Amino acid sequence: MAAFSYKTSAELFPAAIRKKKRAGFAYRRFDTAAEAVRFAIEELPADSLNGAYLQVEEARFDQNGIRTLYDSAEFPLARRAPEPPAEPASSDKADAA
């Protein structure tokens, strides 16, 4: 991924959600591509990210491209900690019998 700069301004175009008539995630401009990538992955609902694209100068990145930028070792921002796995229901009552 040579020549990509996370410091360049970027525009995020979330996909329209046809089934829902709620406002919310529309076009948004960011000072840096890093902020746009973080927002897309961490803040956009999955249905808005699916079909969204990020434009940085003349390059466009779809959902997979945005994910690749986020997962890159060069990504300059702190990533949100992964969600801990759900703990299985306790079976204390079954053990007591």
C-alpha positions as MATLAB code, in Angstrom:
seq = 'MAAFSYKTSAELFPAAIRKKKRAGFAYRRFDTAAEAVRFAIEELPADSLNGAYLQVEEARFDQNGIRTLYDSAEFPLARRAPEPPAEPASSDKADAA';
ca = [
       0.000    0.000    0.000;
       2.690    2.417   -1.058;
       2.105    6.164   -1.172;
      -0.986    6.171    1.068;
      -0.966    8.977    3.609;
      -3.188    8.765    6.660;
      -2.578   12.513    7.117;
      -4.435   13.504    3.930;
      -7.996   14.812    4.239;
     -10.695   12.308    3.344;
     -14.383   12.050    2.561;
     -16.586    9.217    3.772;
     -19.725    8.299    1.892;
     -21.773    5.775    3.913;
     -24.228    3.589    2.083;
     -27.841    4.660    2.162;
     -30.026    2.463    4.324;
     -33.143    2.016    2.234;
     -35.156    0.101    4.827;
     -34.727    2.721    7.529;
     -35.960    6.272    7.374;
     -33.603    7.672    9.949;
     -31.140   10.416    9.476;
     -27.718   10.064   10.890;
     -24.765    8.879    8.921;
     -24.497   10.918    5.783;
     -21.511   12.281    3.878;
     -18.766   13.437    6.188;
     -15.412   15.121    5.605;
     -12.416   14.458    7.869;
      -9.180   16.361    8.364;
      -7.232   13.111    8.108;
      -7.821    9.772    6.440;
      -6.895    8.080    9.726;
      -9.854    9.747   11.471;
     -12.172    8.745    8.632;
     -11.008    5.119    8.707;
     -11.369    4.916   12.490;
     -14.850    6.428   12.325;
     -15.944    4.072    9.546;
     -14.815    0.939   11.353;
     -15.605    1.867   14.942;
     -18.644    4.136   14.687;
     -20.641    3.338   11.555;
     -23.354    0.715   11.887;
     -22.547   -2.391    9.852;
     -25.409   -1.696    7.441;
     -23.966    1.751    6.674;
     -20.412    0.448    6.274;
     -21.558   -2.192    3.812;
     -21.572   -0.253    0.562;
     -19.755    2.779    1.963;
     -16.650    4.185    0.379;
     -13.811    6.408    1.460;
     -12.282    8.891   -0.942;
      -8.738   10.095   -0.308;
      -7.566   12.431   -3.064;
      -8.311   10.425   -6.242;
      -8.350    6.988   -4.584;
     -11.529    5.231   -3.455;
     -11.708    2.479   -0.875;
     -14.712    0.212   -0.385;
     -15.600   -1.582    2.845;
     -12.776   -4.104    2.395;
     -10.264   -1.385    1.547;
     -11.288    0.618    4.620;
     -10.849   -2.492    6.789;
      -7.403   -3.090    5.250;
      -6.359    0.482    6.054;
      -7.602    0.083    9.640;
      -5.800   -3.241   10.134;
      -2.556   -1.963    8.614;
       0.531   -1.711   10.822;
       0.892    1.882    9.565;
      -2.509    2.935   10.984;
      -1.496    5.830   13.292;
      -4.402    5.984   15.769;
      -5.184    3.805   18.756;
      -7.721    1.163   17.879;
     -10.709    0.408   20.061;
     -10.080   -2.608   22.267;
     -11.793   -5.723   20.918;
     -14.983   -6.760   22.644;
     -14.343   -9.534   25.191;
     -16.053  -12.804   24.282;
     -19.353  -13.420   26.000;
     -18.998  -15.676   29.022;
     -21.041  -18.870   28.929;
     -23.937  -19.099   31.350;
     -22.904  -20.413   34.730;
     -23.880  -23.973   35.534;
     -23.435  -23.689   39.304;
     -26.904  -25.096   39.971;
     -26.223  -28.164   37.830;
     -22.925  -28.788   39.680;
     -24.618  -28.593   43.090;
     -27.027  -31.460   42.353;
];
